[in-house]
Amino acid sequence: VLLQASGGGLVQAGESLSLSCVASTSIFDINYMAWYRQAPGKQRELVAGISRSGSTNYIDSVKGRFTISKDNVKNTVYLQMNNLKPEDTAIYYCNAYKSRPYWGQGTQVTVSS
């Protein structure tokens, strides 16, 4: 499974960004897809995930601000990020789990104060 992430950029605090991750194959039968992020000097962390059935989970720091969703027809997973904060600055990675984990290239999100 090849994953292509896009949508990162430079925004000011309080603004929004939408990330997209397009898979090379059907995501209908992928067990779990997620967005991770890695800030400089920090470990990569799970930001949000969505299961095959559509159940979602989020880390506490983004609850109420970020929304993960998917479109099985377009083979795309989205991450809508609202009310961005400087601490959201990181490289964001798309991840899919189907027998094993697959990773996309990262997309940089920078939030200025």
N, C-alpha and C positions, 0 to 999 in steps of 0.2 A: 504494500500500500504506500503510494507516494502522497505526501501531503504538502500543499502549497498554501502558506499563510500570507496574508496581506492586510493592509489597513492601518498599520502603525503610523506614528507621526509625532510631531511636537505640538502640544496644546498647553493652554494655561489652566491653572487649577479651576475646577468648577465646570470645565467644558467636557465634551463627550467625544468618544471615538468608537468605531465599530470595526472589529476584526473579523476576517473571514478565513476559513480554511477549507480548501477544495481538495477532495480525495480523488485519487486516480481510479478508484473502483467504487462500487456501490457501498454506501455506508449502512444500508438497511440491516445487514446482518453483522455489523461490527458491535461488539458487546458494549464498548464504552469509549467515549471520546471526551477529550478534555483540553483545557488550556492550562499551561503551566507558565510560570515566569521566573526569571532569575535576574536579580539586581546585582550590581557590582559588589563583589566581596561576600555575597550571600549564596546559600544553597538554592537550588531550583525548588519551587514549591507549587503545589497544585492550587490553582485559582478557582476553577469551576469544572464540573464534569456533567455529562449527560449519558444516561444509559440507553440501551437499545429500546427500552420501553418508554423512554422520555423522562424518566426520573432525573432530577438535577440535584447537585450538591455544590456548596460554595464554602470557601474559607470565610471566617467570621468578618474579616476586615473589608470584604467586598459585598457582603449581604445587603440587599436593598439598593445597591448602586450598579452592580453588574448583572447581566442576564445572559445565560447561555441558551442557545437554541440550535435546531438543526433542520435541514431540508433534505429529506431522503431522495427527492427527485433531482435536486441539484447536486447531491453528494457533498453538501457544504455544512459546516458547523460555524456558528457565529458567536461572537462575544460582544454584546453591547455594553459599553462602559460609560456610565454617566457620573457626573459630579466627581471627576477625576481629581486625585490628590497627588502631591509631589511624591509621596511614598509608593505610588503605583508605578513609578518609573522603573522600567525593567525591559528585558527582552522577553517577549511572549512567544511561547512555543505551542504548536498544536500537537496533540497526541491522540493516537488511536490504539485500542487494544483488541487484537483479533489473533488469538493463539499466542501472540507475543506483542510487545509494544512497538509502535512505529512512531517516528518523530518527523515533524516538518522542520524547515529552517525557521529561525526566529524572525520576529518582526519587532523593531524597536519602538517602544512607547516612552515618550519623555514628557513629563508634566512639570511645567515651571510654576513657581509660586508667585 
